[in-house]
Amino acid sequence: MSRQTEQHESPPPGTEPVLRALDHWQDEIDPVQRARLAAARRRALAAAEAKPRPAWVWLAPALATGVLLAFGIGFWPPAPMPSAPPAPAIEELAVGQPTMGEEPLQDEDLEYLLWLAADDAA
């Protein structure tokens, strides 16, 4: 076992009886069984080191994550629409400046708008 190399580390409290029992059990194993266990351990370690993981193993989780992200973005609630700009005041219209790409007001339009504003105020 690898316990001989770890003698400098102190075992956690309460594990001394367990470690003594394991050492005693290891001493009772016959040499043939010990050799078979060591050979099996070496084979298992060699097999684990010899088999590199294929690159496609990461493809399935990456693809699933991408699909989930696409669905999440697709069903994300849209951003609120910006509110419409406030309507220009009647004074701005009276000056005759075009607003938001409109053509300038004519004199008869100005008179009509002033009449509407006076009618709304009453």
C-alpha positions in Angstrom: 0.0 0.0 0.0 1.0 3.6 -0.3 0.8 4.2 3.4 4.6 3.9 3.8 5.2 7.0 1.7 2.7 9.0 3.8 4.2 8.5 7.2 5.0 12.2 7.6 1.3 13.1 7.5 -0.6 12.6 10.7 -3.9 10.7 10.3 -7.1 12.4 11.1 -8.3 12.0 14.7 -10.1 8.7 15.5 -8.7 6.8 12.5 -5.7 5.2 14.3 -7.6 2.0 15.1 -8.8 1.6 11.6 -5.3 2.1 10.2 -3.8 -0.4 12.6 -6.5 -3.0 11.6 -5.7 -2.4 7.9 -2.0 -2.9 8.5 -2.7 -6.1 10.4 -5.0 -7.3 7.7 -2.4 -6.5 5.0 0.2 -8.5 6.9 -2.2 -11.6 7.0 -2.6 -11.7 3.2 -0.6 -14.5 1.7 2.1 -13.6 -0.9 0.3 -15.2 -3.8 -2.9 -13.1 -3.1 -0.8 -10.0 -2.6 0.9 -10.5 -6.0 -2.5 -11.0 -7.7 -3.9 -7.9 -6.1 -0.8 -5.9 -7.1 -0.9 -7.2 -10.7 -4.6 -6.3 -11.0 -3.9 -2.8 -9.7 -1.1 -2.3 -12.2 -3.4 -3.5 -15.1 -6.2 -1.2 -14.0 -3.9 1.8 -13.8 -2.3 1.0 -17.1 -5.7 0.7 -18.8 -6.9 4.0 -17.3 -3.7 5.8 -18.5 -3.7 4.1 -22.0 -7.2 5.1 -23.0 -7.4 8.7 -23.8 -10.9 10.1 -24.0 -12.1 10.7 -27.5 -12.7 14.3 -28.6 -16.3 13.7 -29.5 -17.2 13.0 -25.9 -17.5 16.7 -25.3 -19.6 17.2 -28.4 -22.9 16.1 -26.9 -22.8 18.3 -23.8 -21.6 21.3 -25.9 -24.4 20.7 -28.5 -27.0 20.4 -25.7 -25.8 23.6 -24.1 -25.9 25.4 -27.4 -29.5 24.3 -28.1 -30.6 25.3 -24.6 -29.0 28.7 -25.1 -30.6 29.2 -28.4 -34.0 28.3 -26.9 -33.4 30.7 -24.0 -32.5 33.5 -26.3 -35.4 32.8 -28.6 -37.9 32.9 -25.8 -36.3 35.8 -23.9 -38.9 38.6 -23.4 -38.4 41.5 -25.8 -37.1 44.8 -24.6 -39.8 47.4 -23.9 -40.5 49.6 -26.8 -39.3 53.2 -26.3 -42.1 55.6 -25.7 -43.1 58.0 -28.5 -41.6 61.4 -28.3 -43.8 64.0 -26.7 -46.0 65.9 -29.0 -44.7 69.4 -29.8 -46.3 72.3 -27.9 -48.6 74.6 -29.7 -46.1 77.4 -29.5 -43.6 75.3 -31.5 -46.2 74.7 -34.1 -47.0 78.4 -34.2 -43.5 79.3 -35.0 -43.7 77.3 -38.2 -40.8 75.0 -37.6 -41.2 71.6 -39.1 -41.2 68.8 -36.5 -40.0 65.2 -37.1 -39.8 65.4 -40.9 -43.1 67.3 -41.5 -43.4 70.1 -43.9 -43.6 73.7 -42.5 -47.0 75.0 -41.4 -48.8 77.3 -43.7 -50.6 80.4 -42.4 -54.1 78.9 -42.7 -52.8 75.8 -40.7 -51.6 78.2 -38.0 -55.0 79.9 -37.8 -56.8 76.6 -37.7 -54.5 75.3 -34.9 -54.9 78.5 -32.8 -58.7 78.2 -33.3 -58.5 74.5 -32.1 -56.4 75.5 -29.1 -58.8 78.3 -28.1 -61.7 75.9 -28.5 -60.0 73.2 -26.3 -59.2 75.8 -23.6 -62.9 76.9 -23.4 
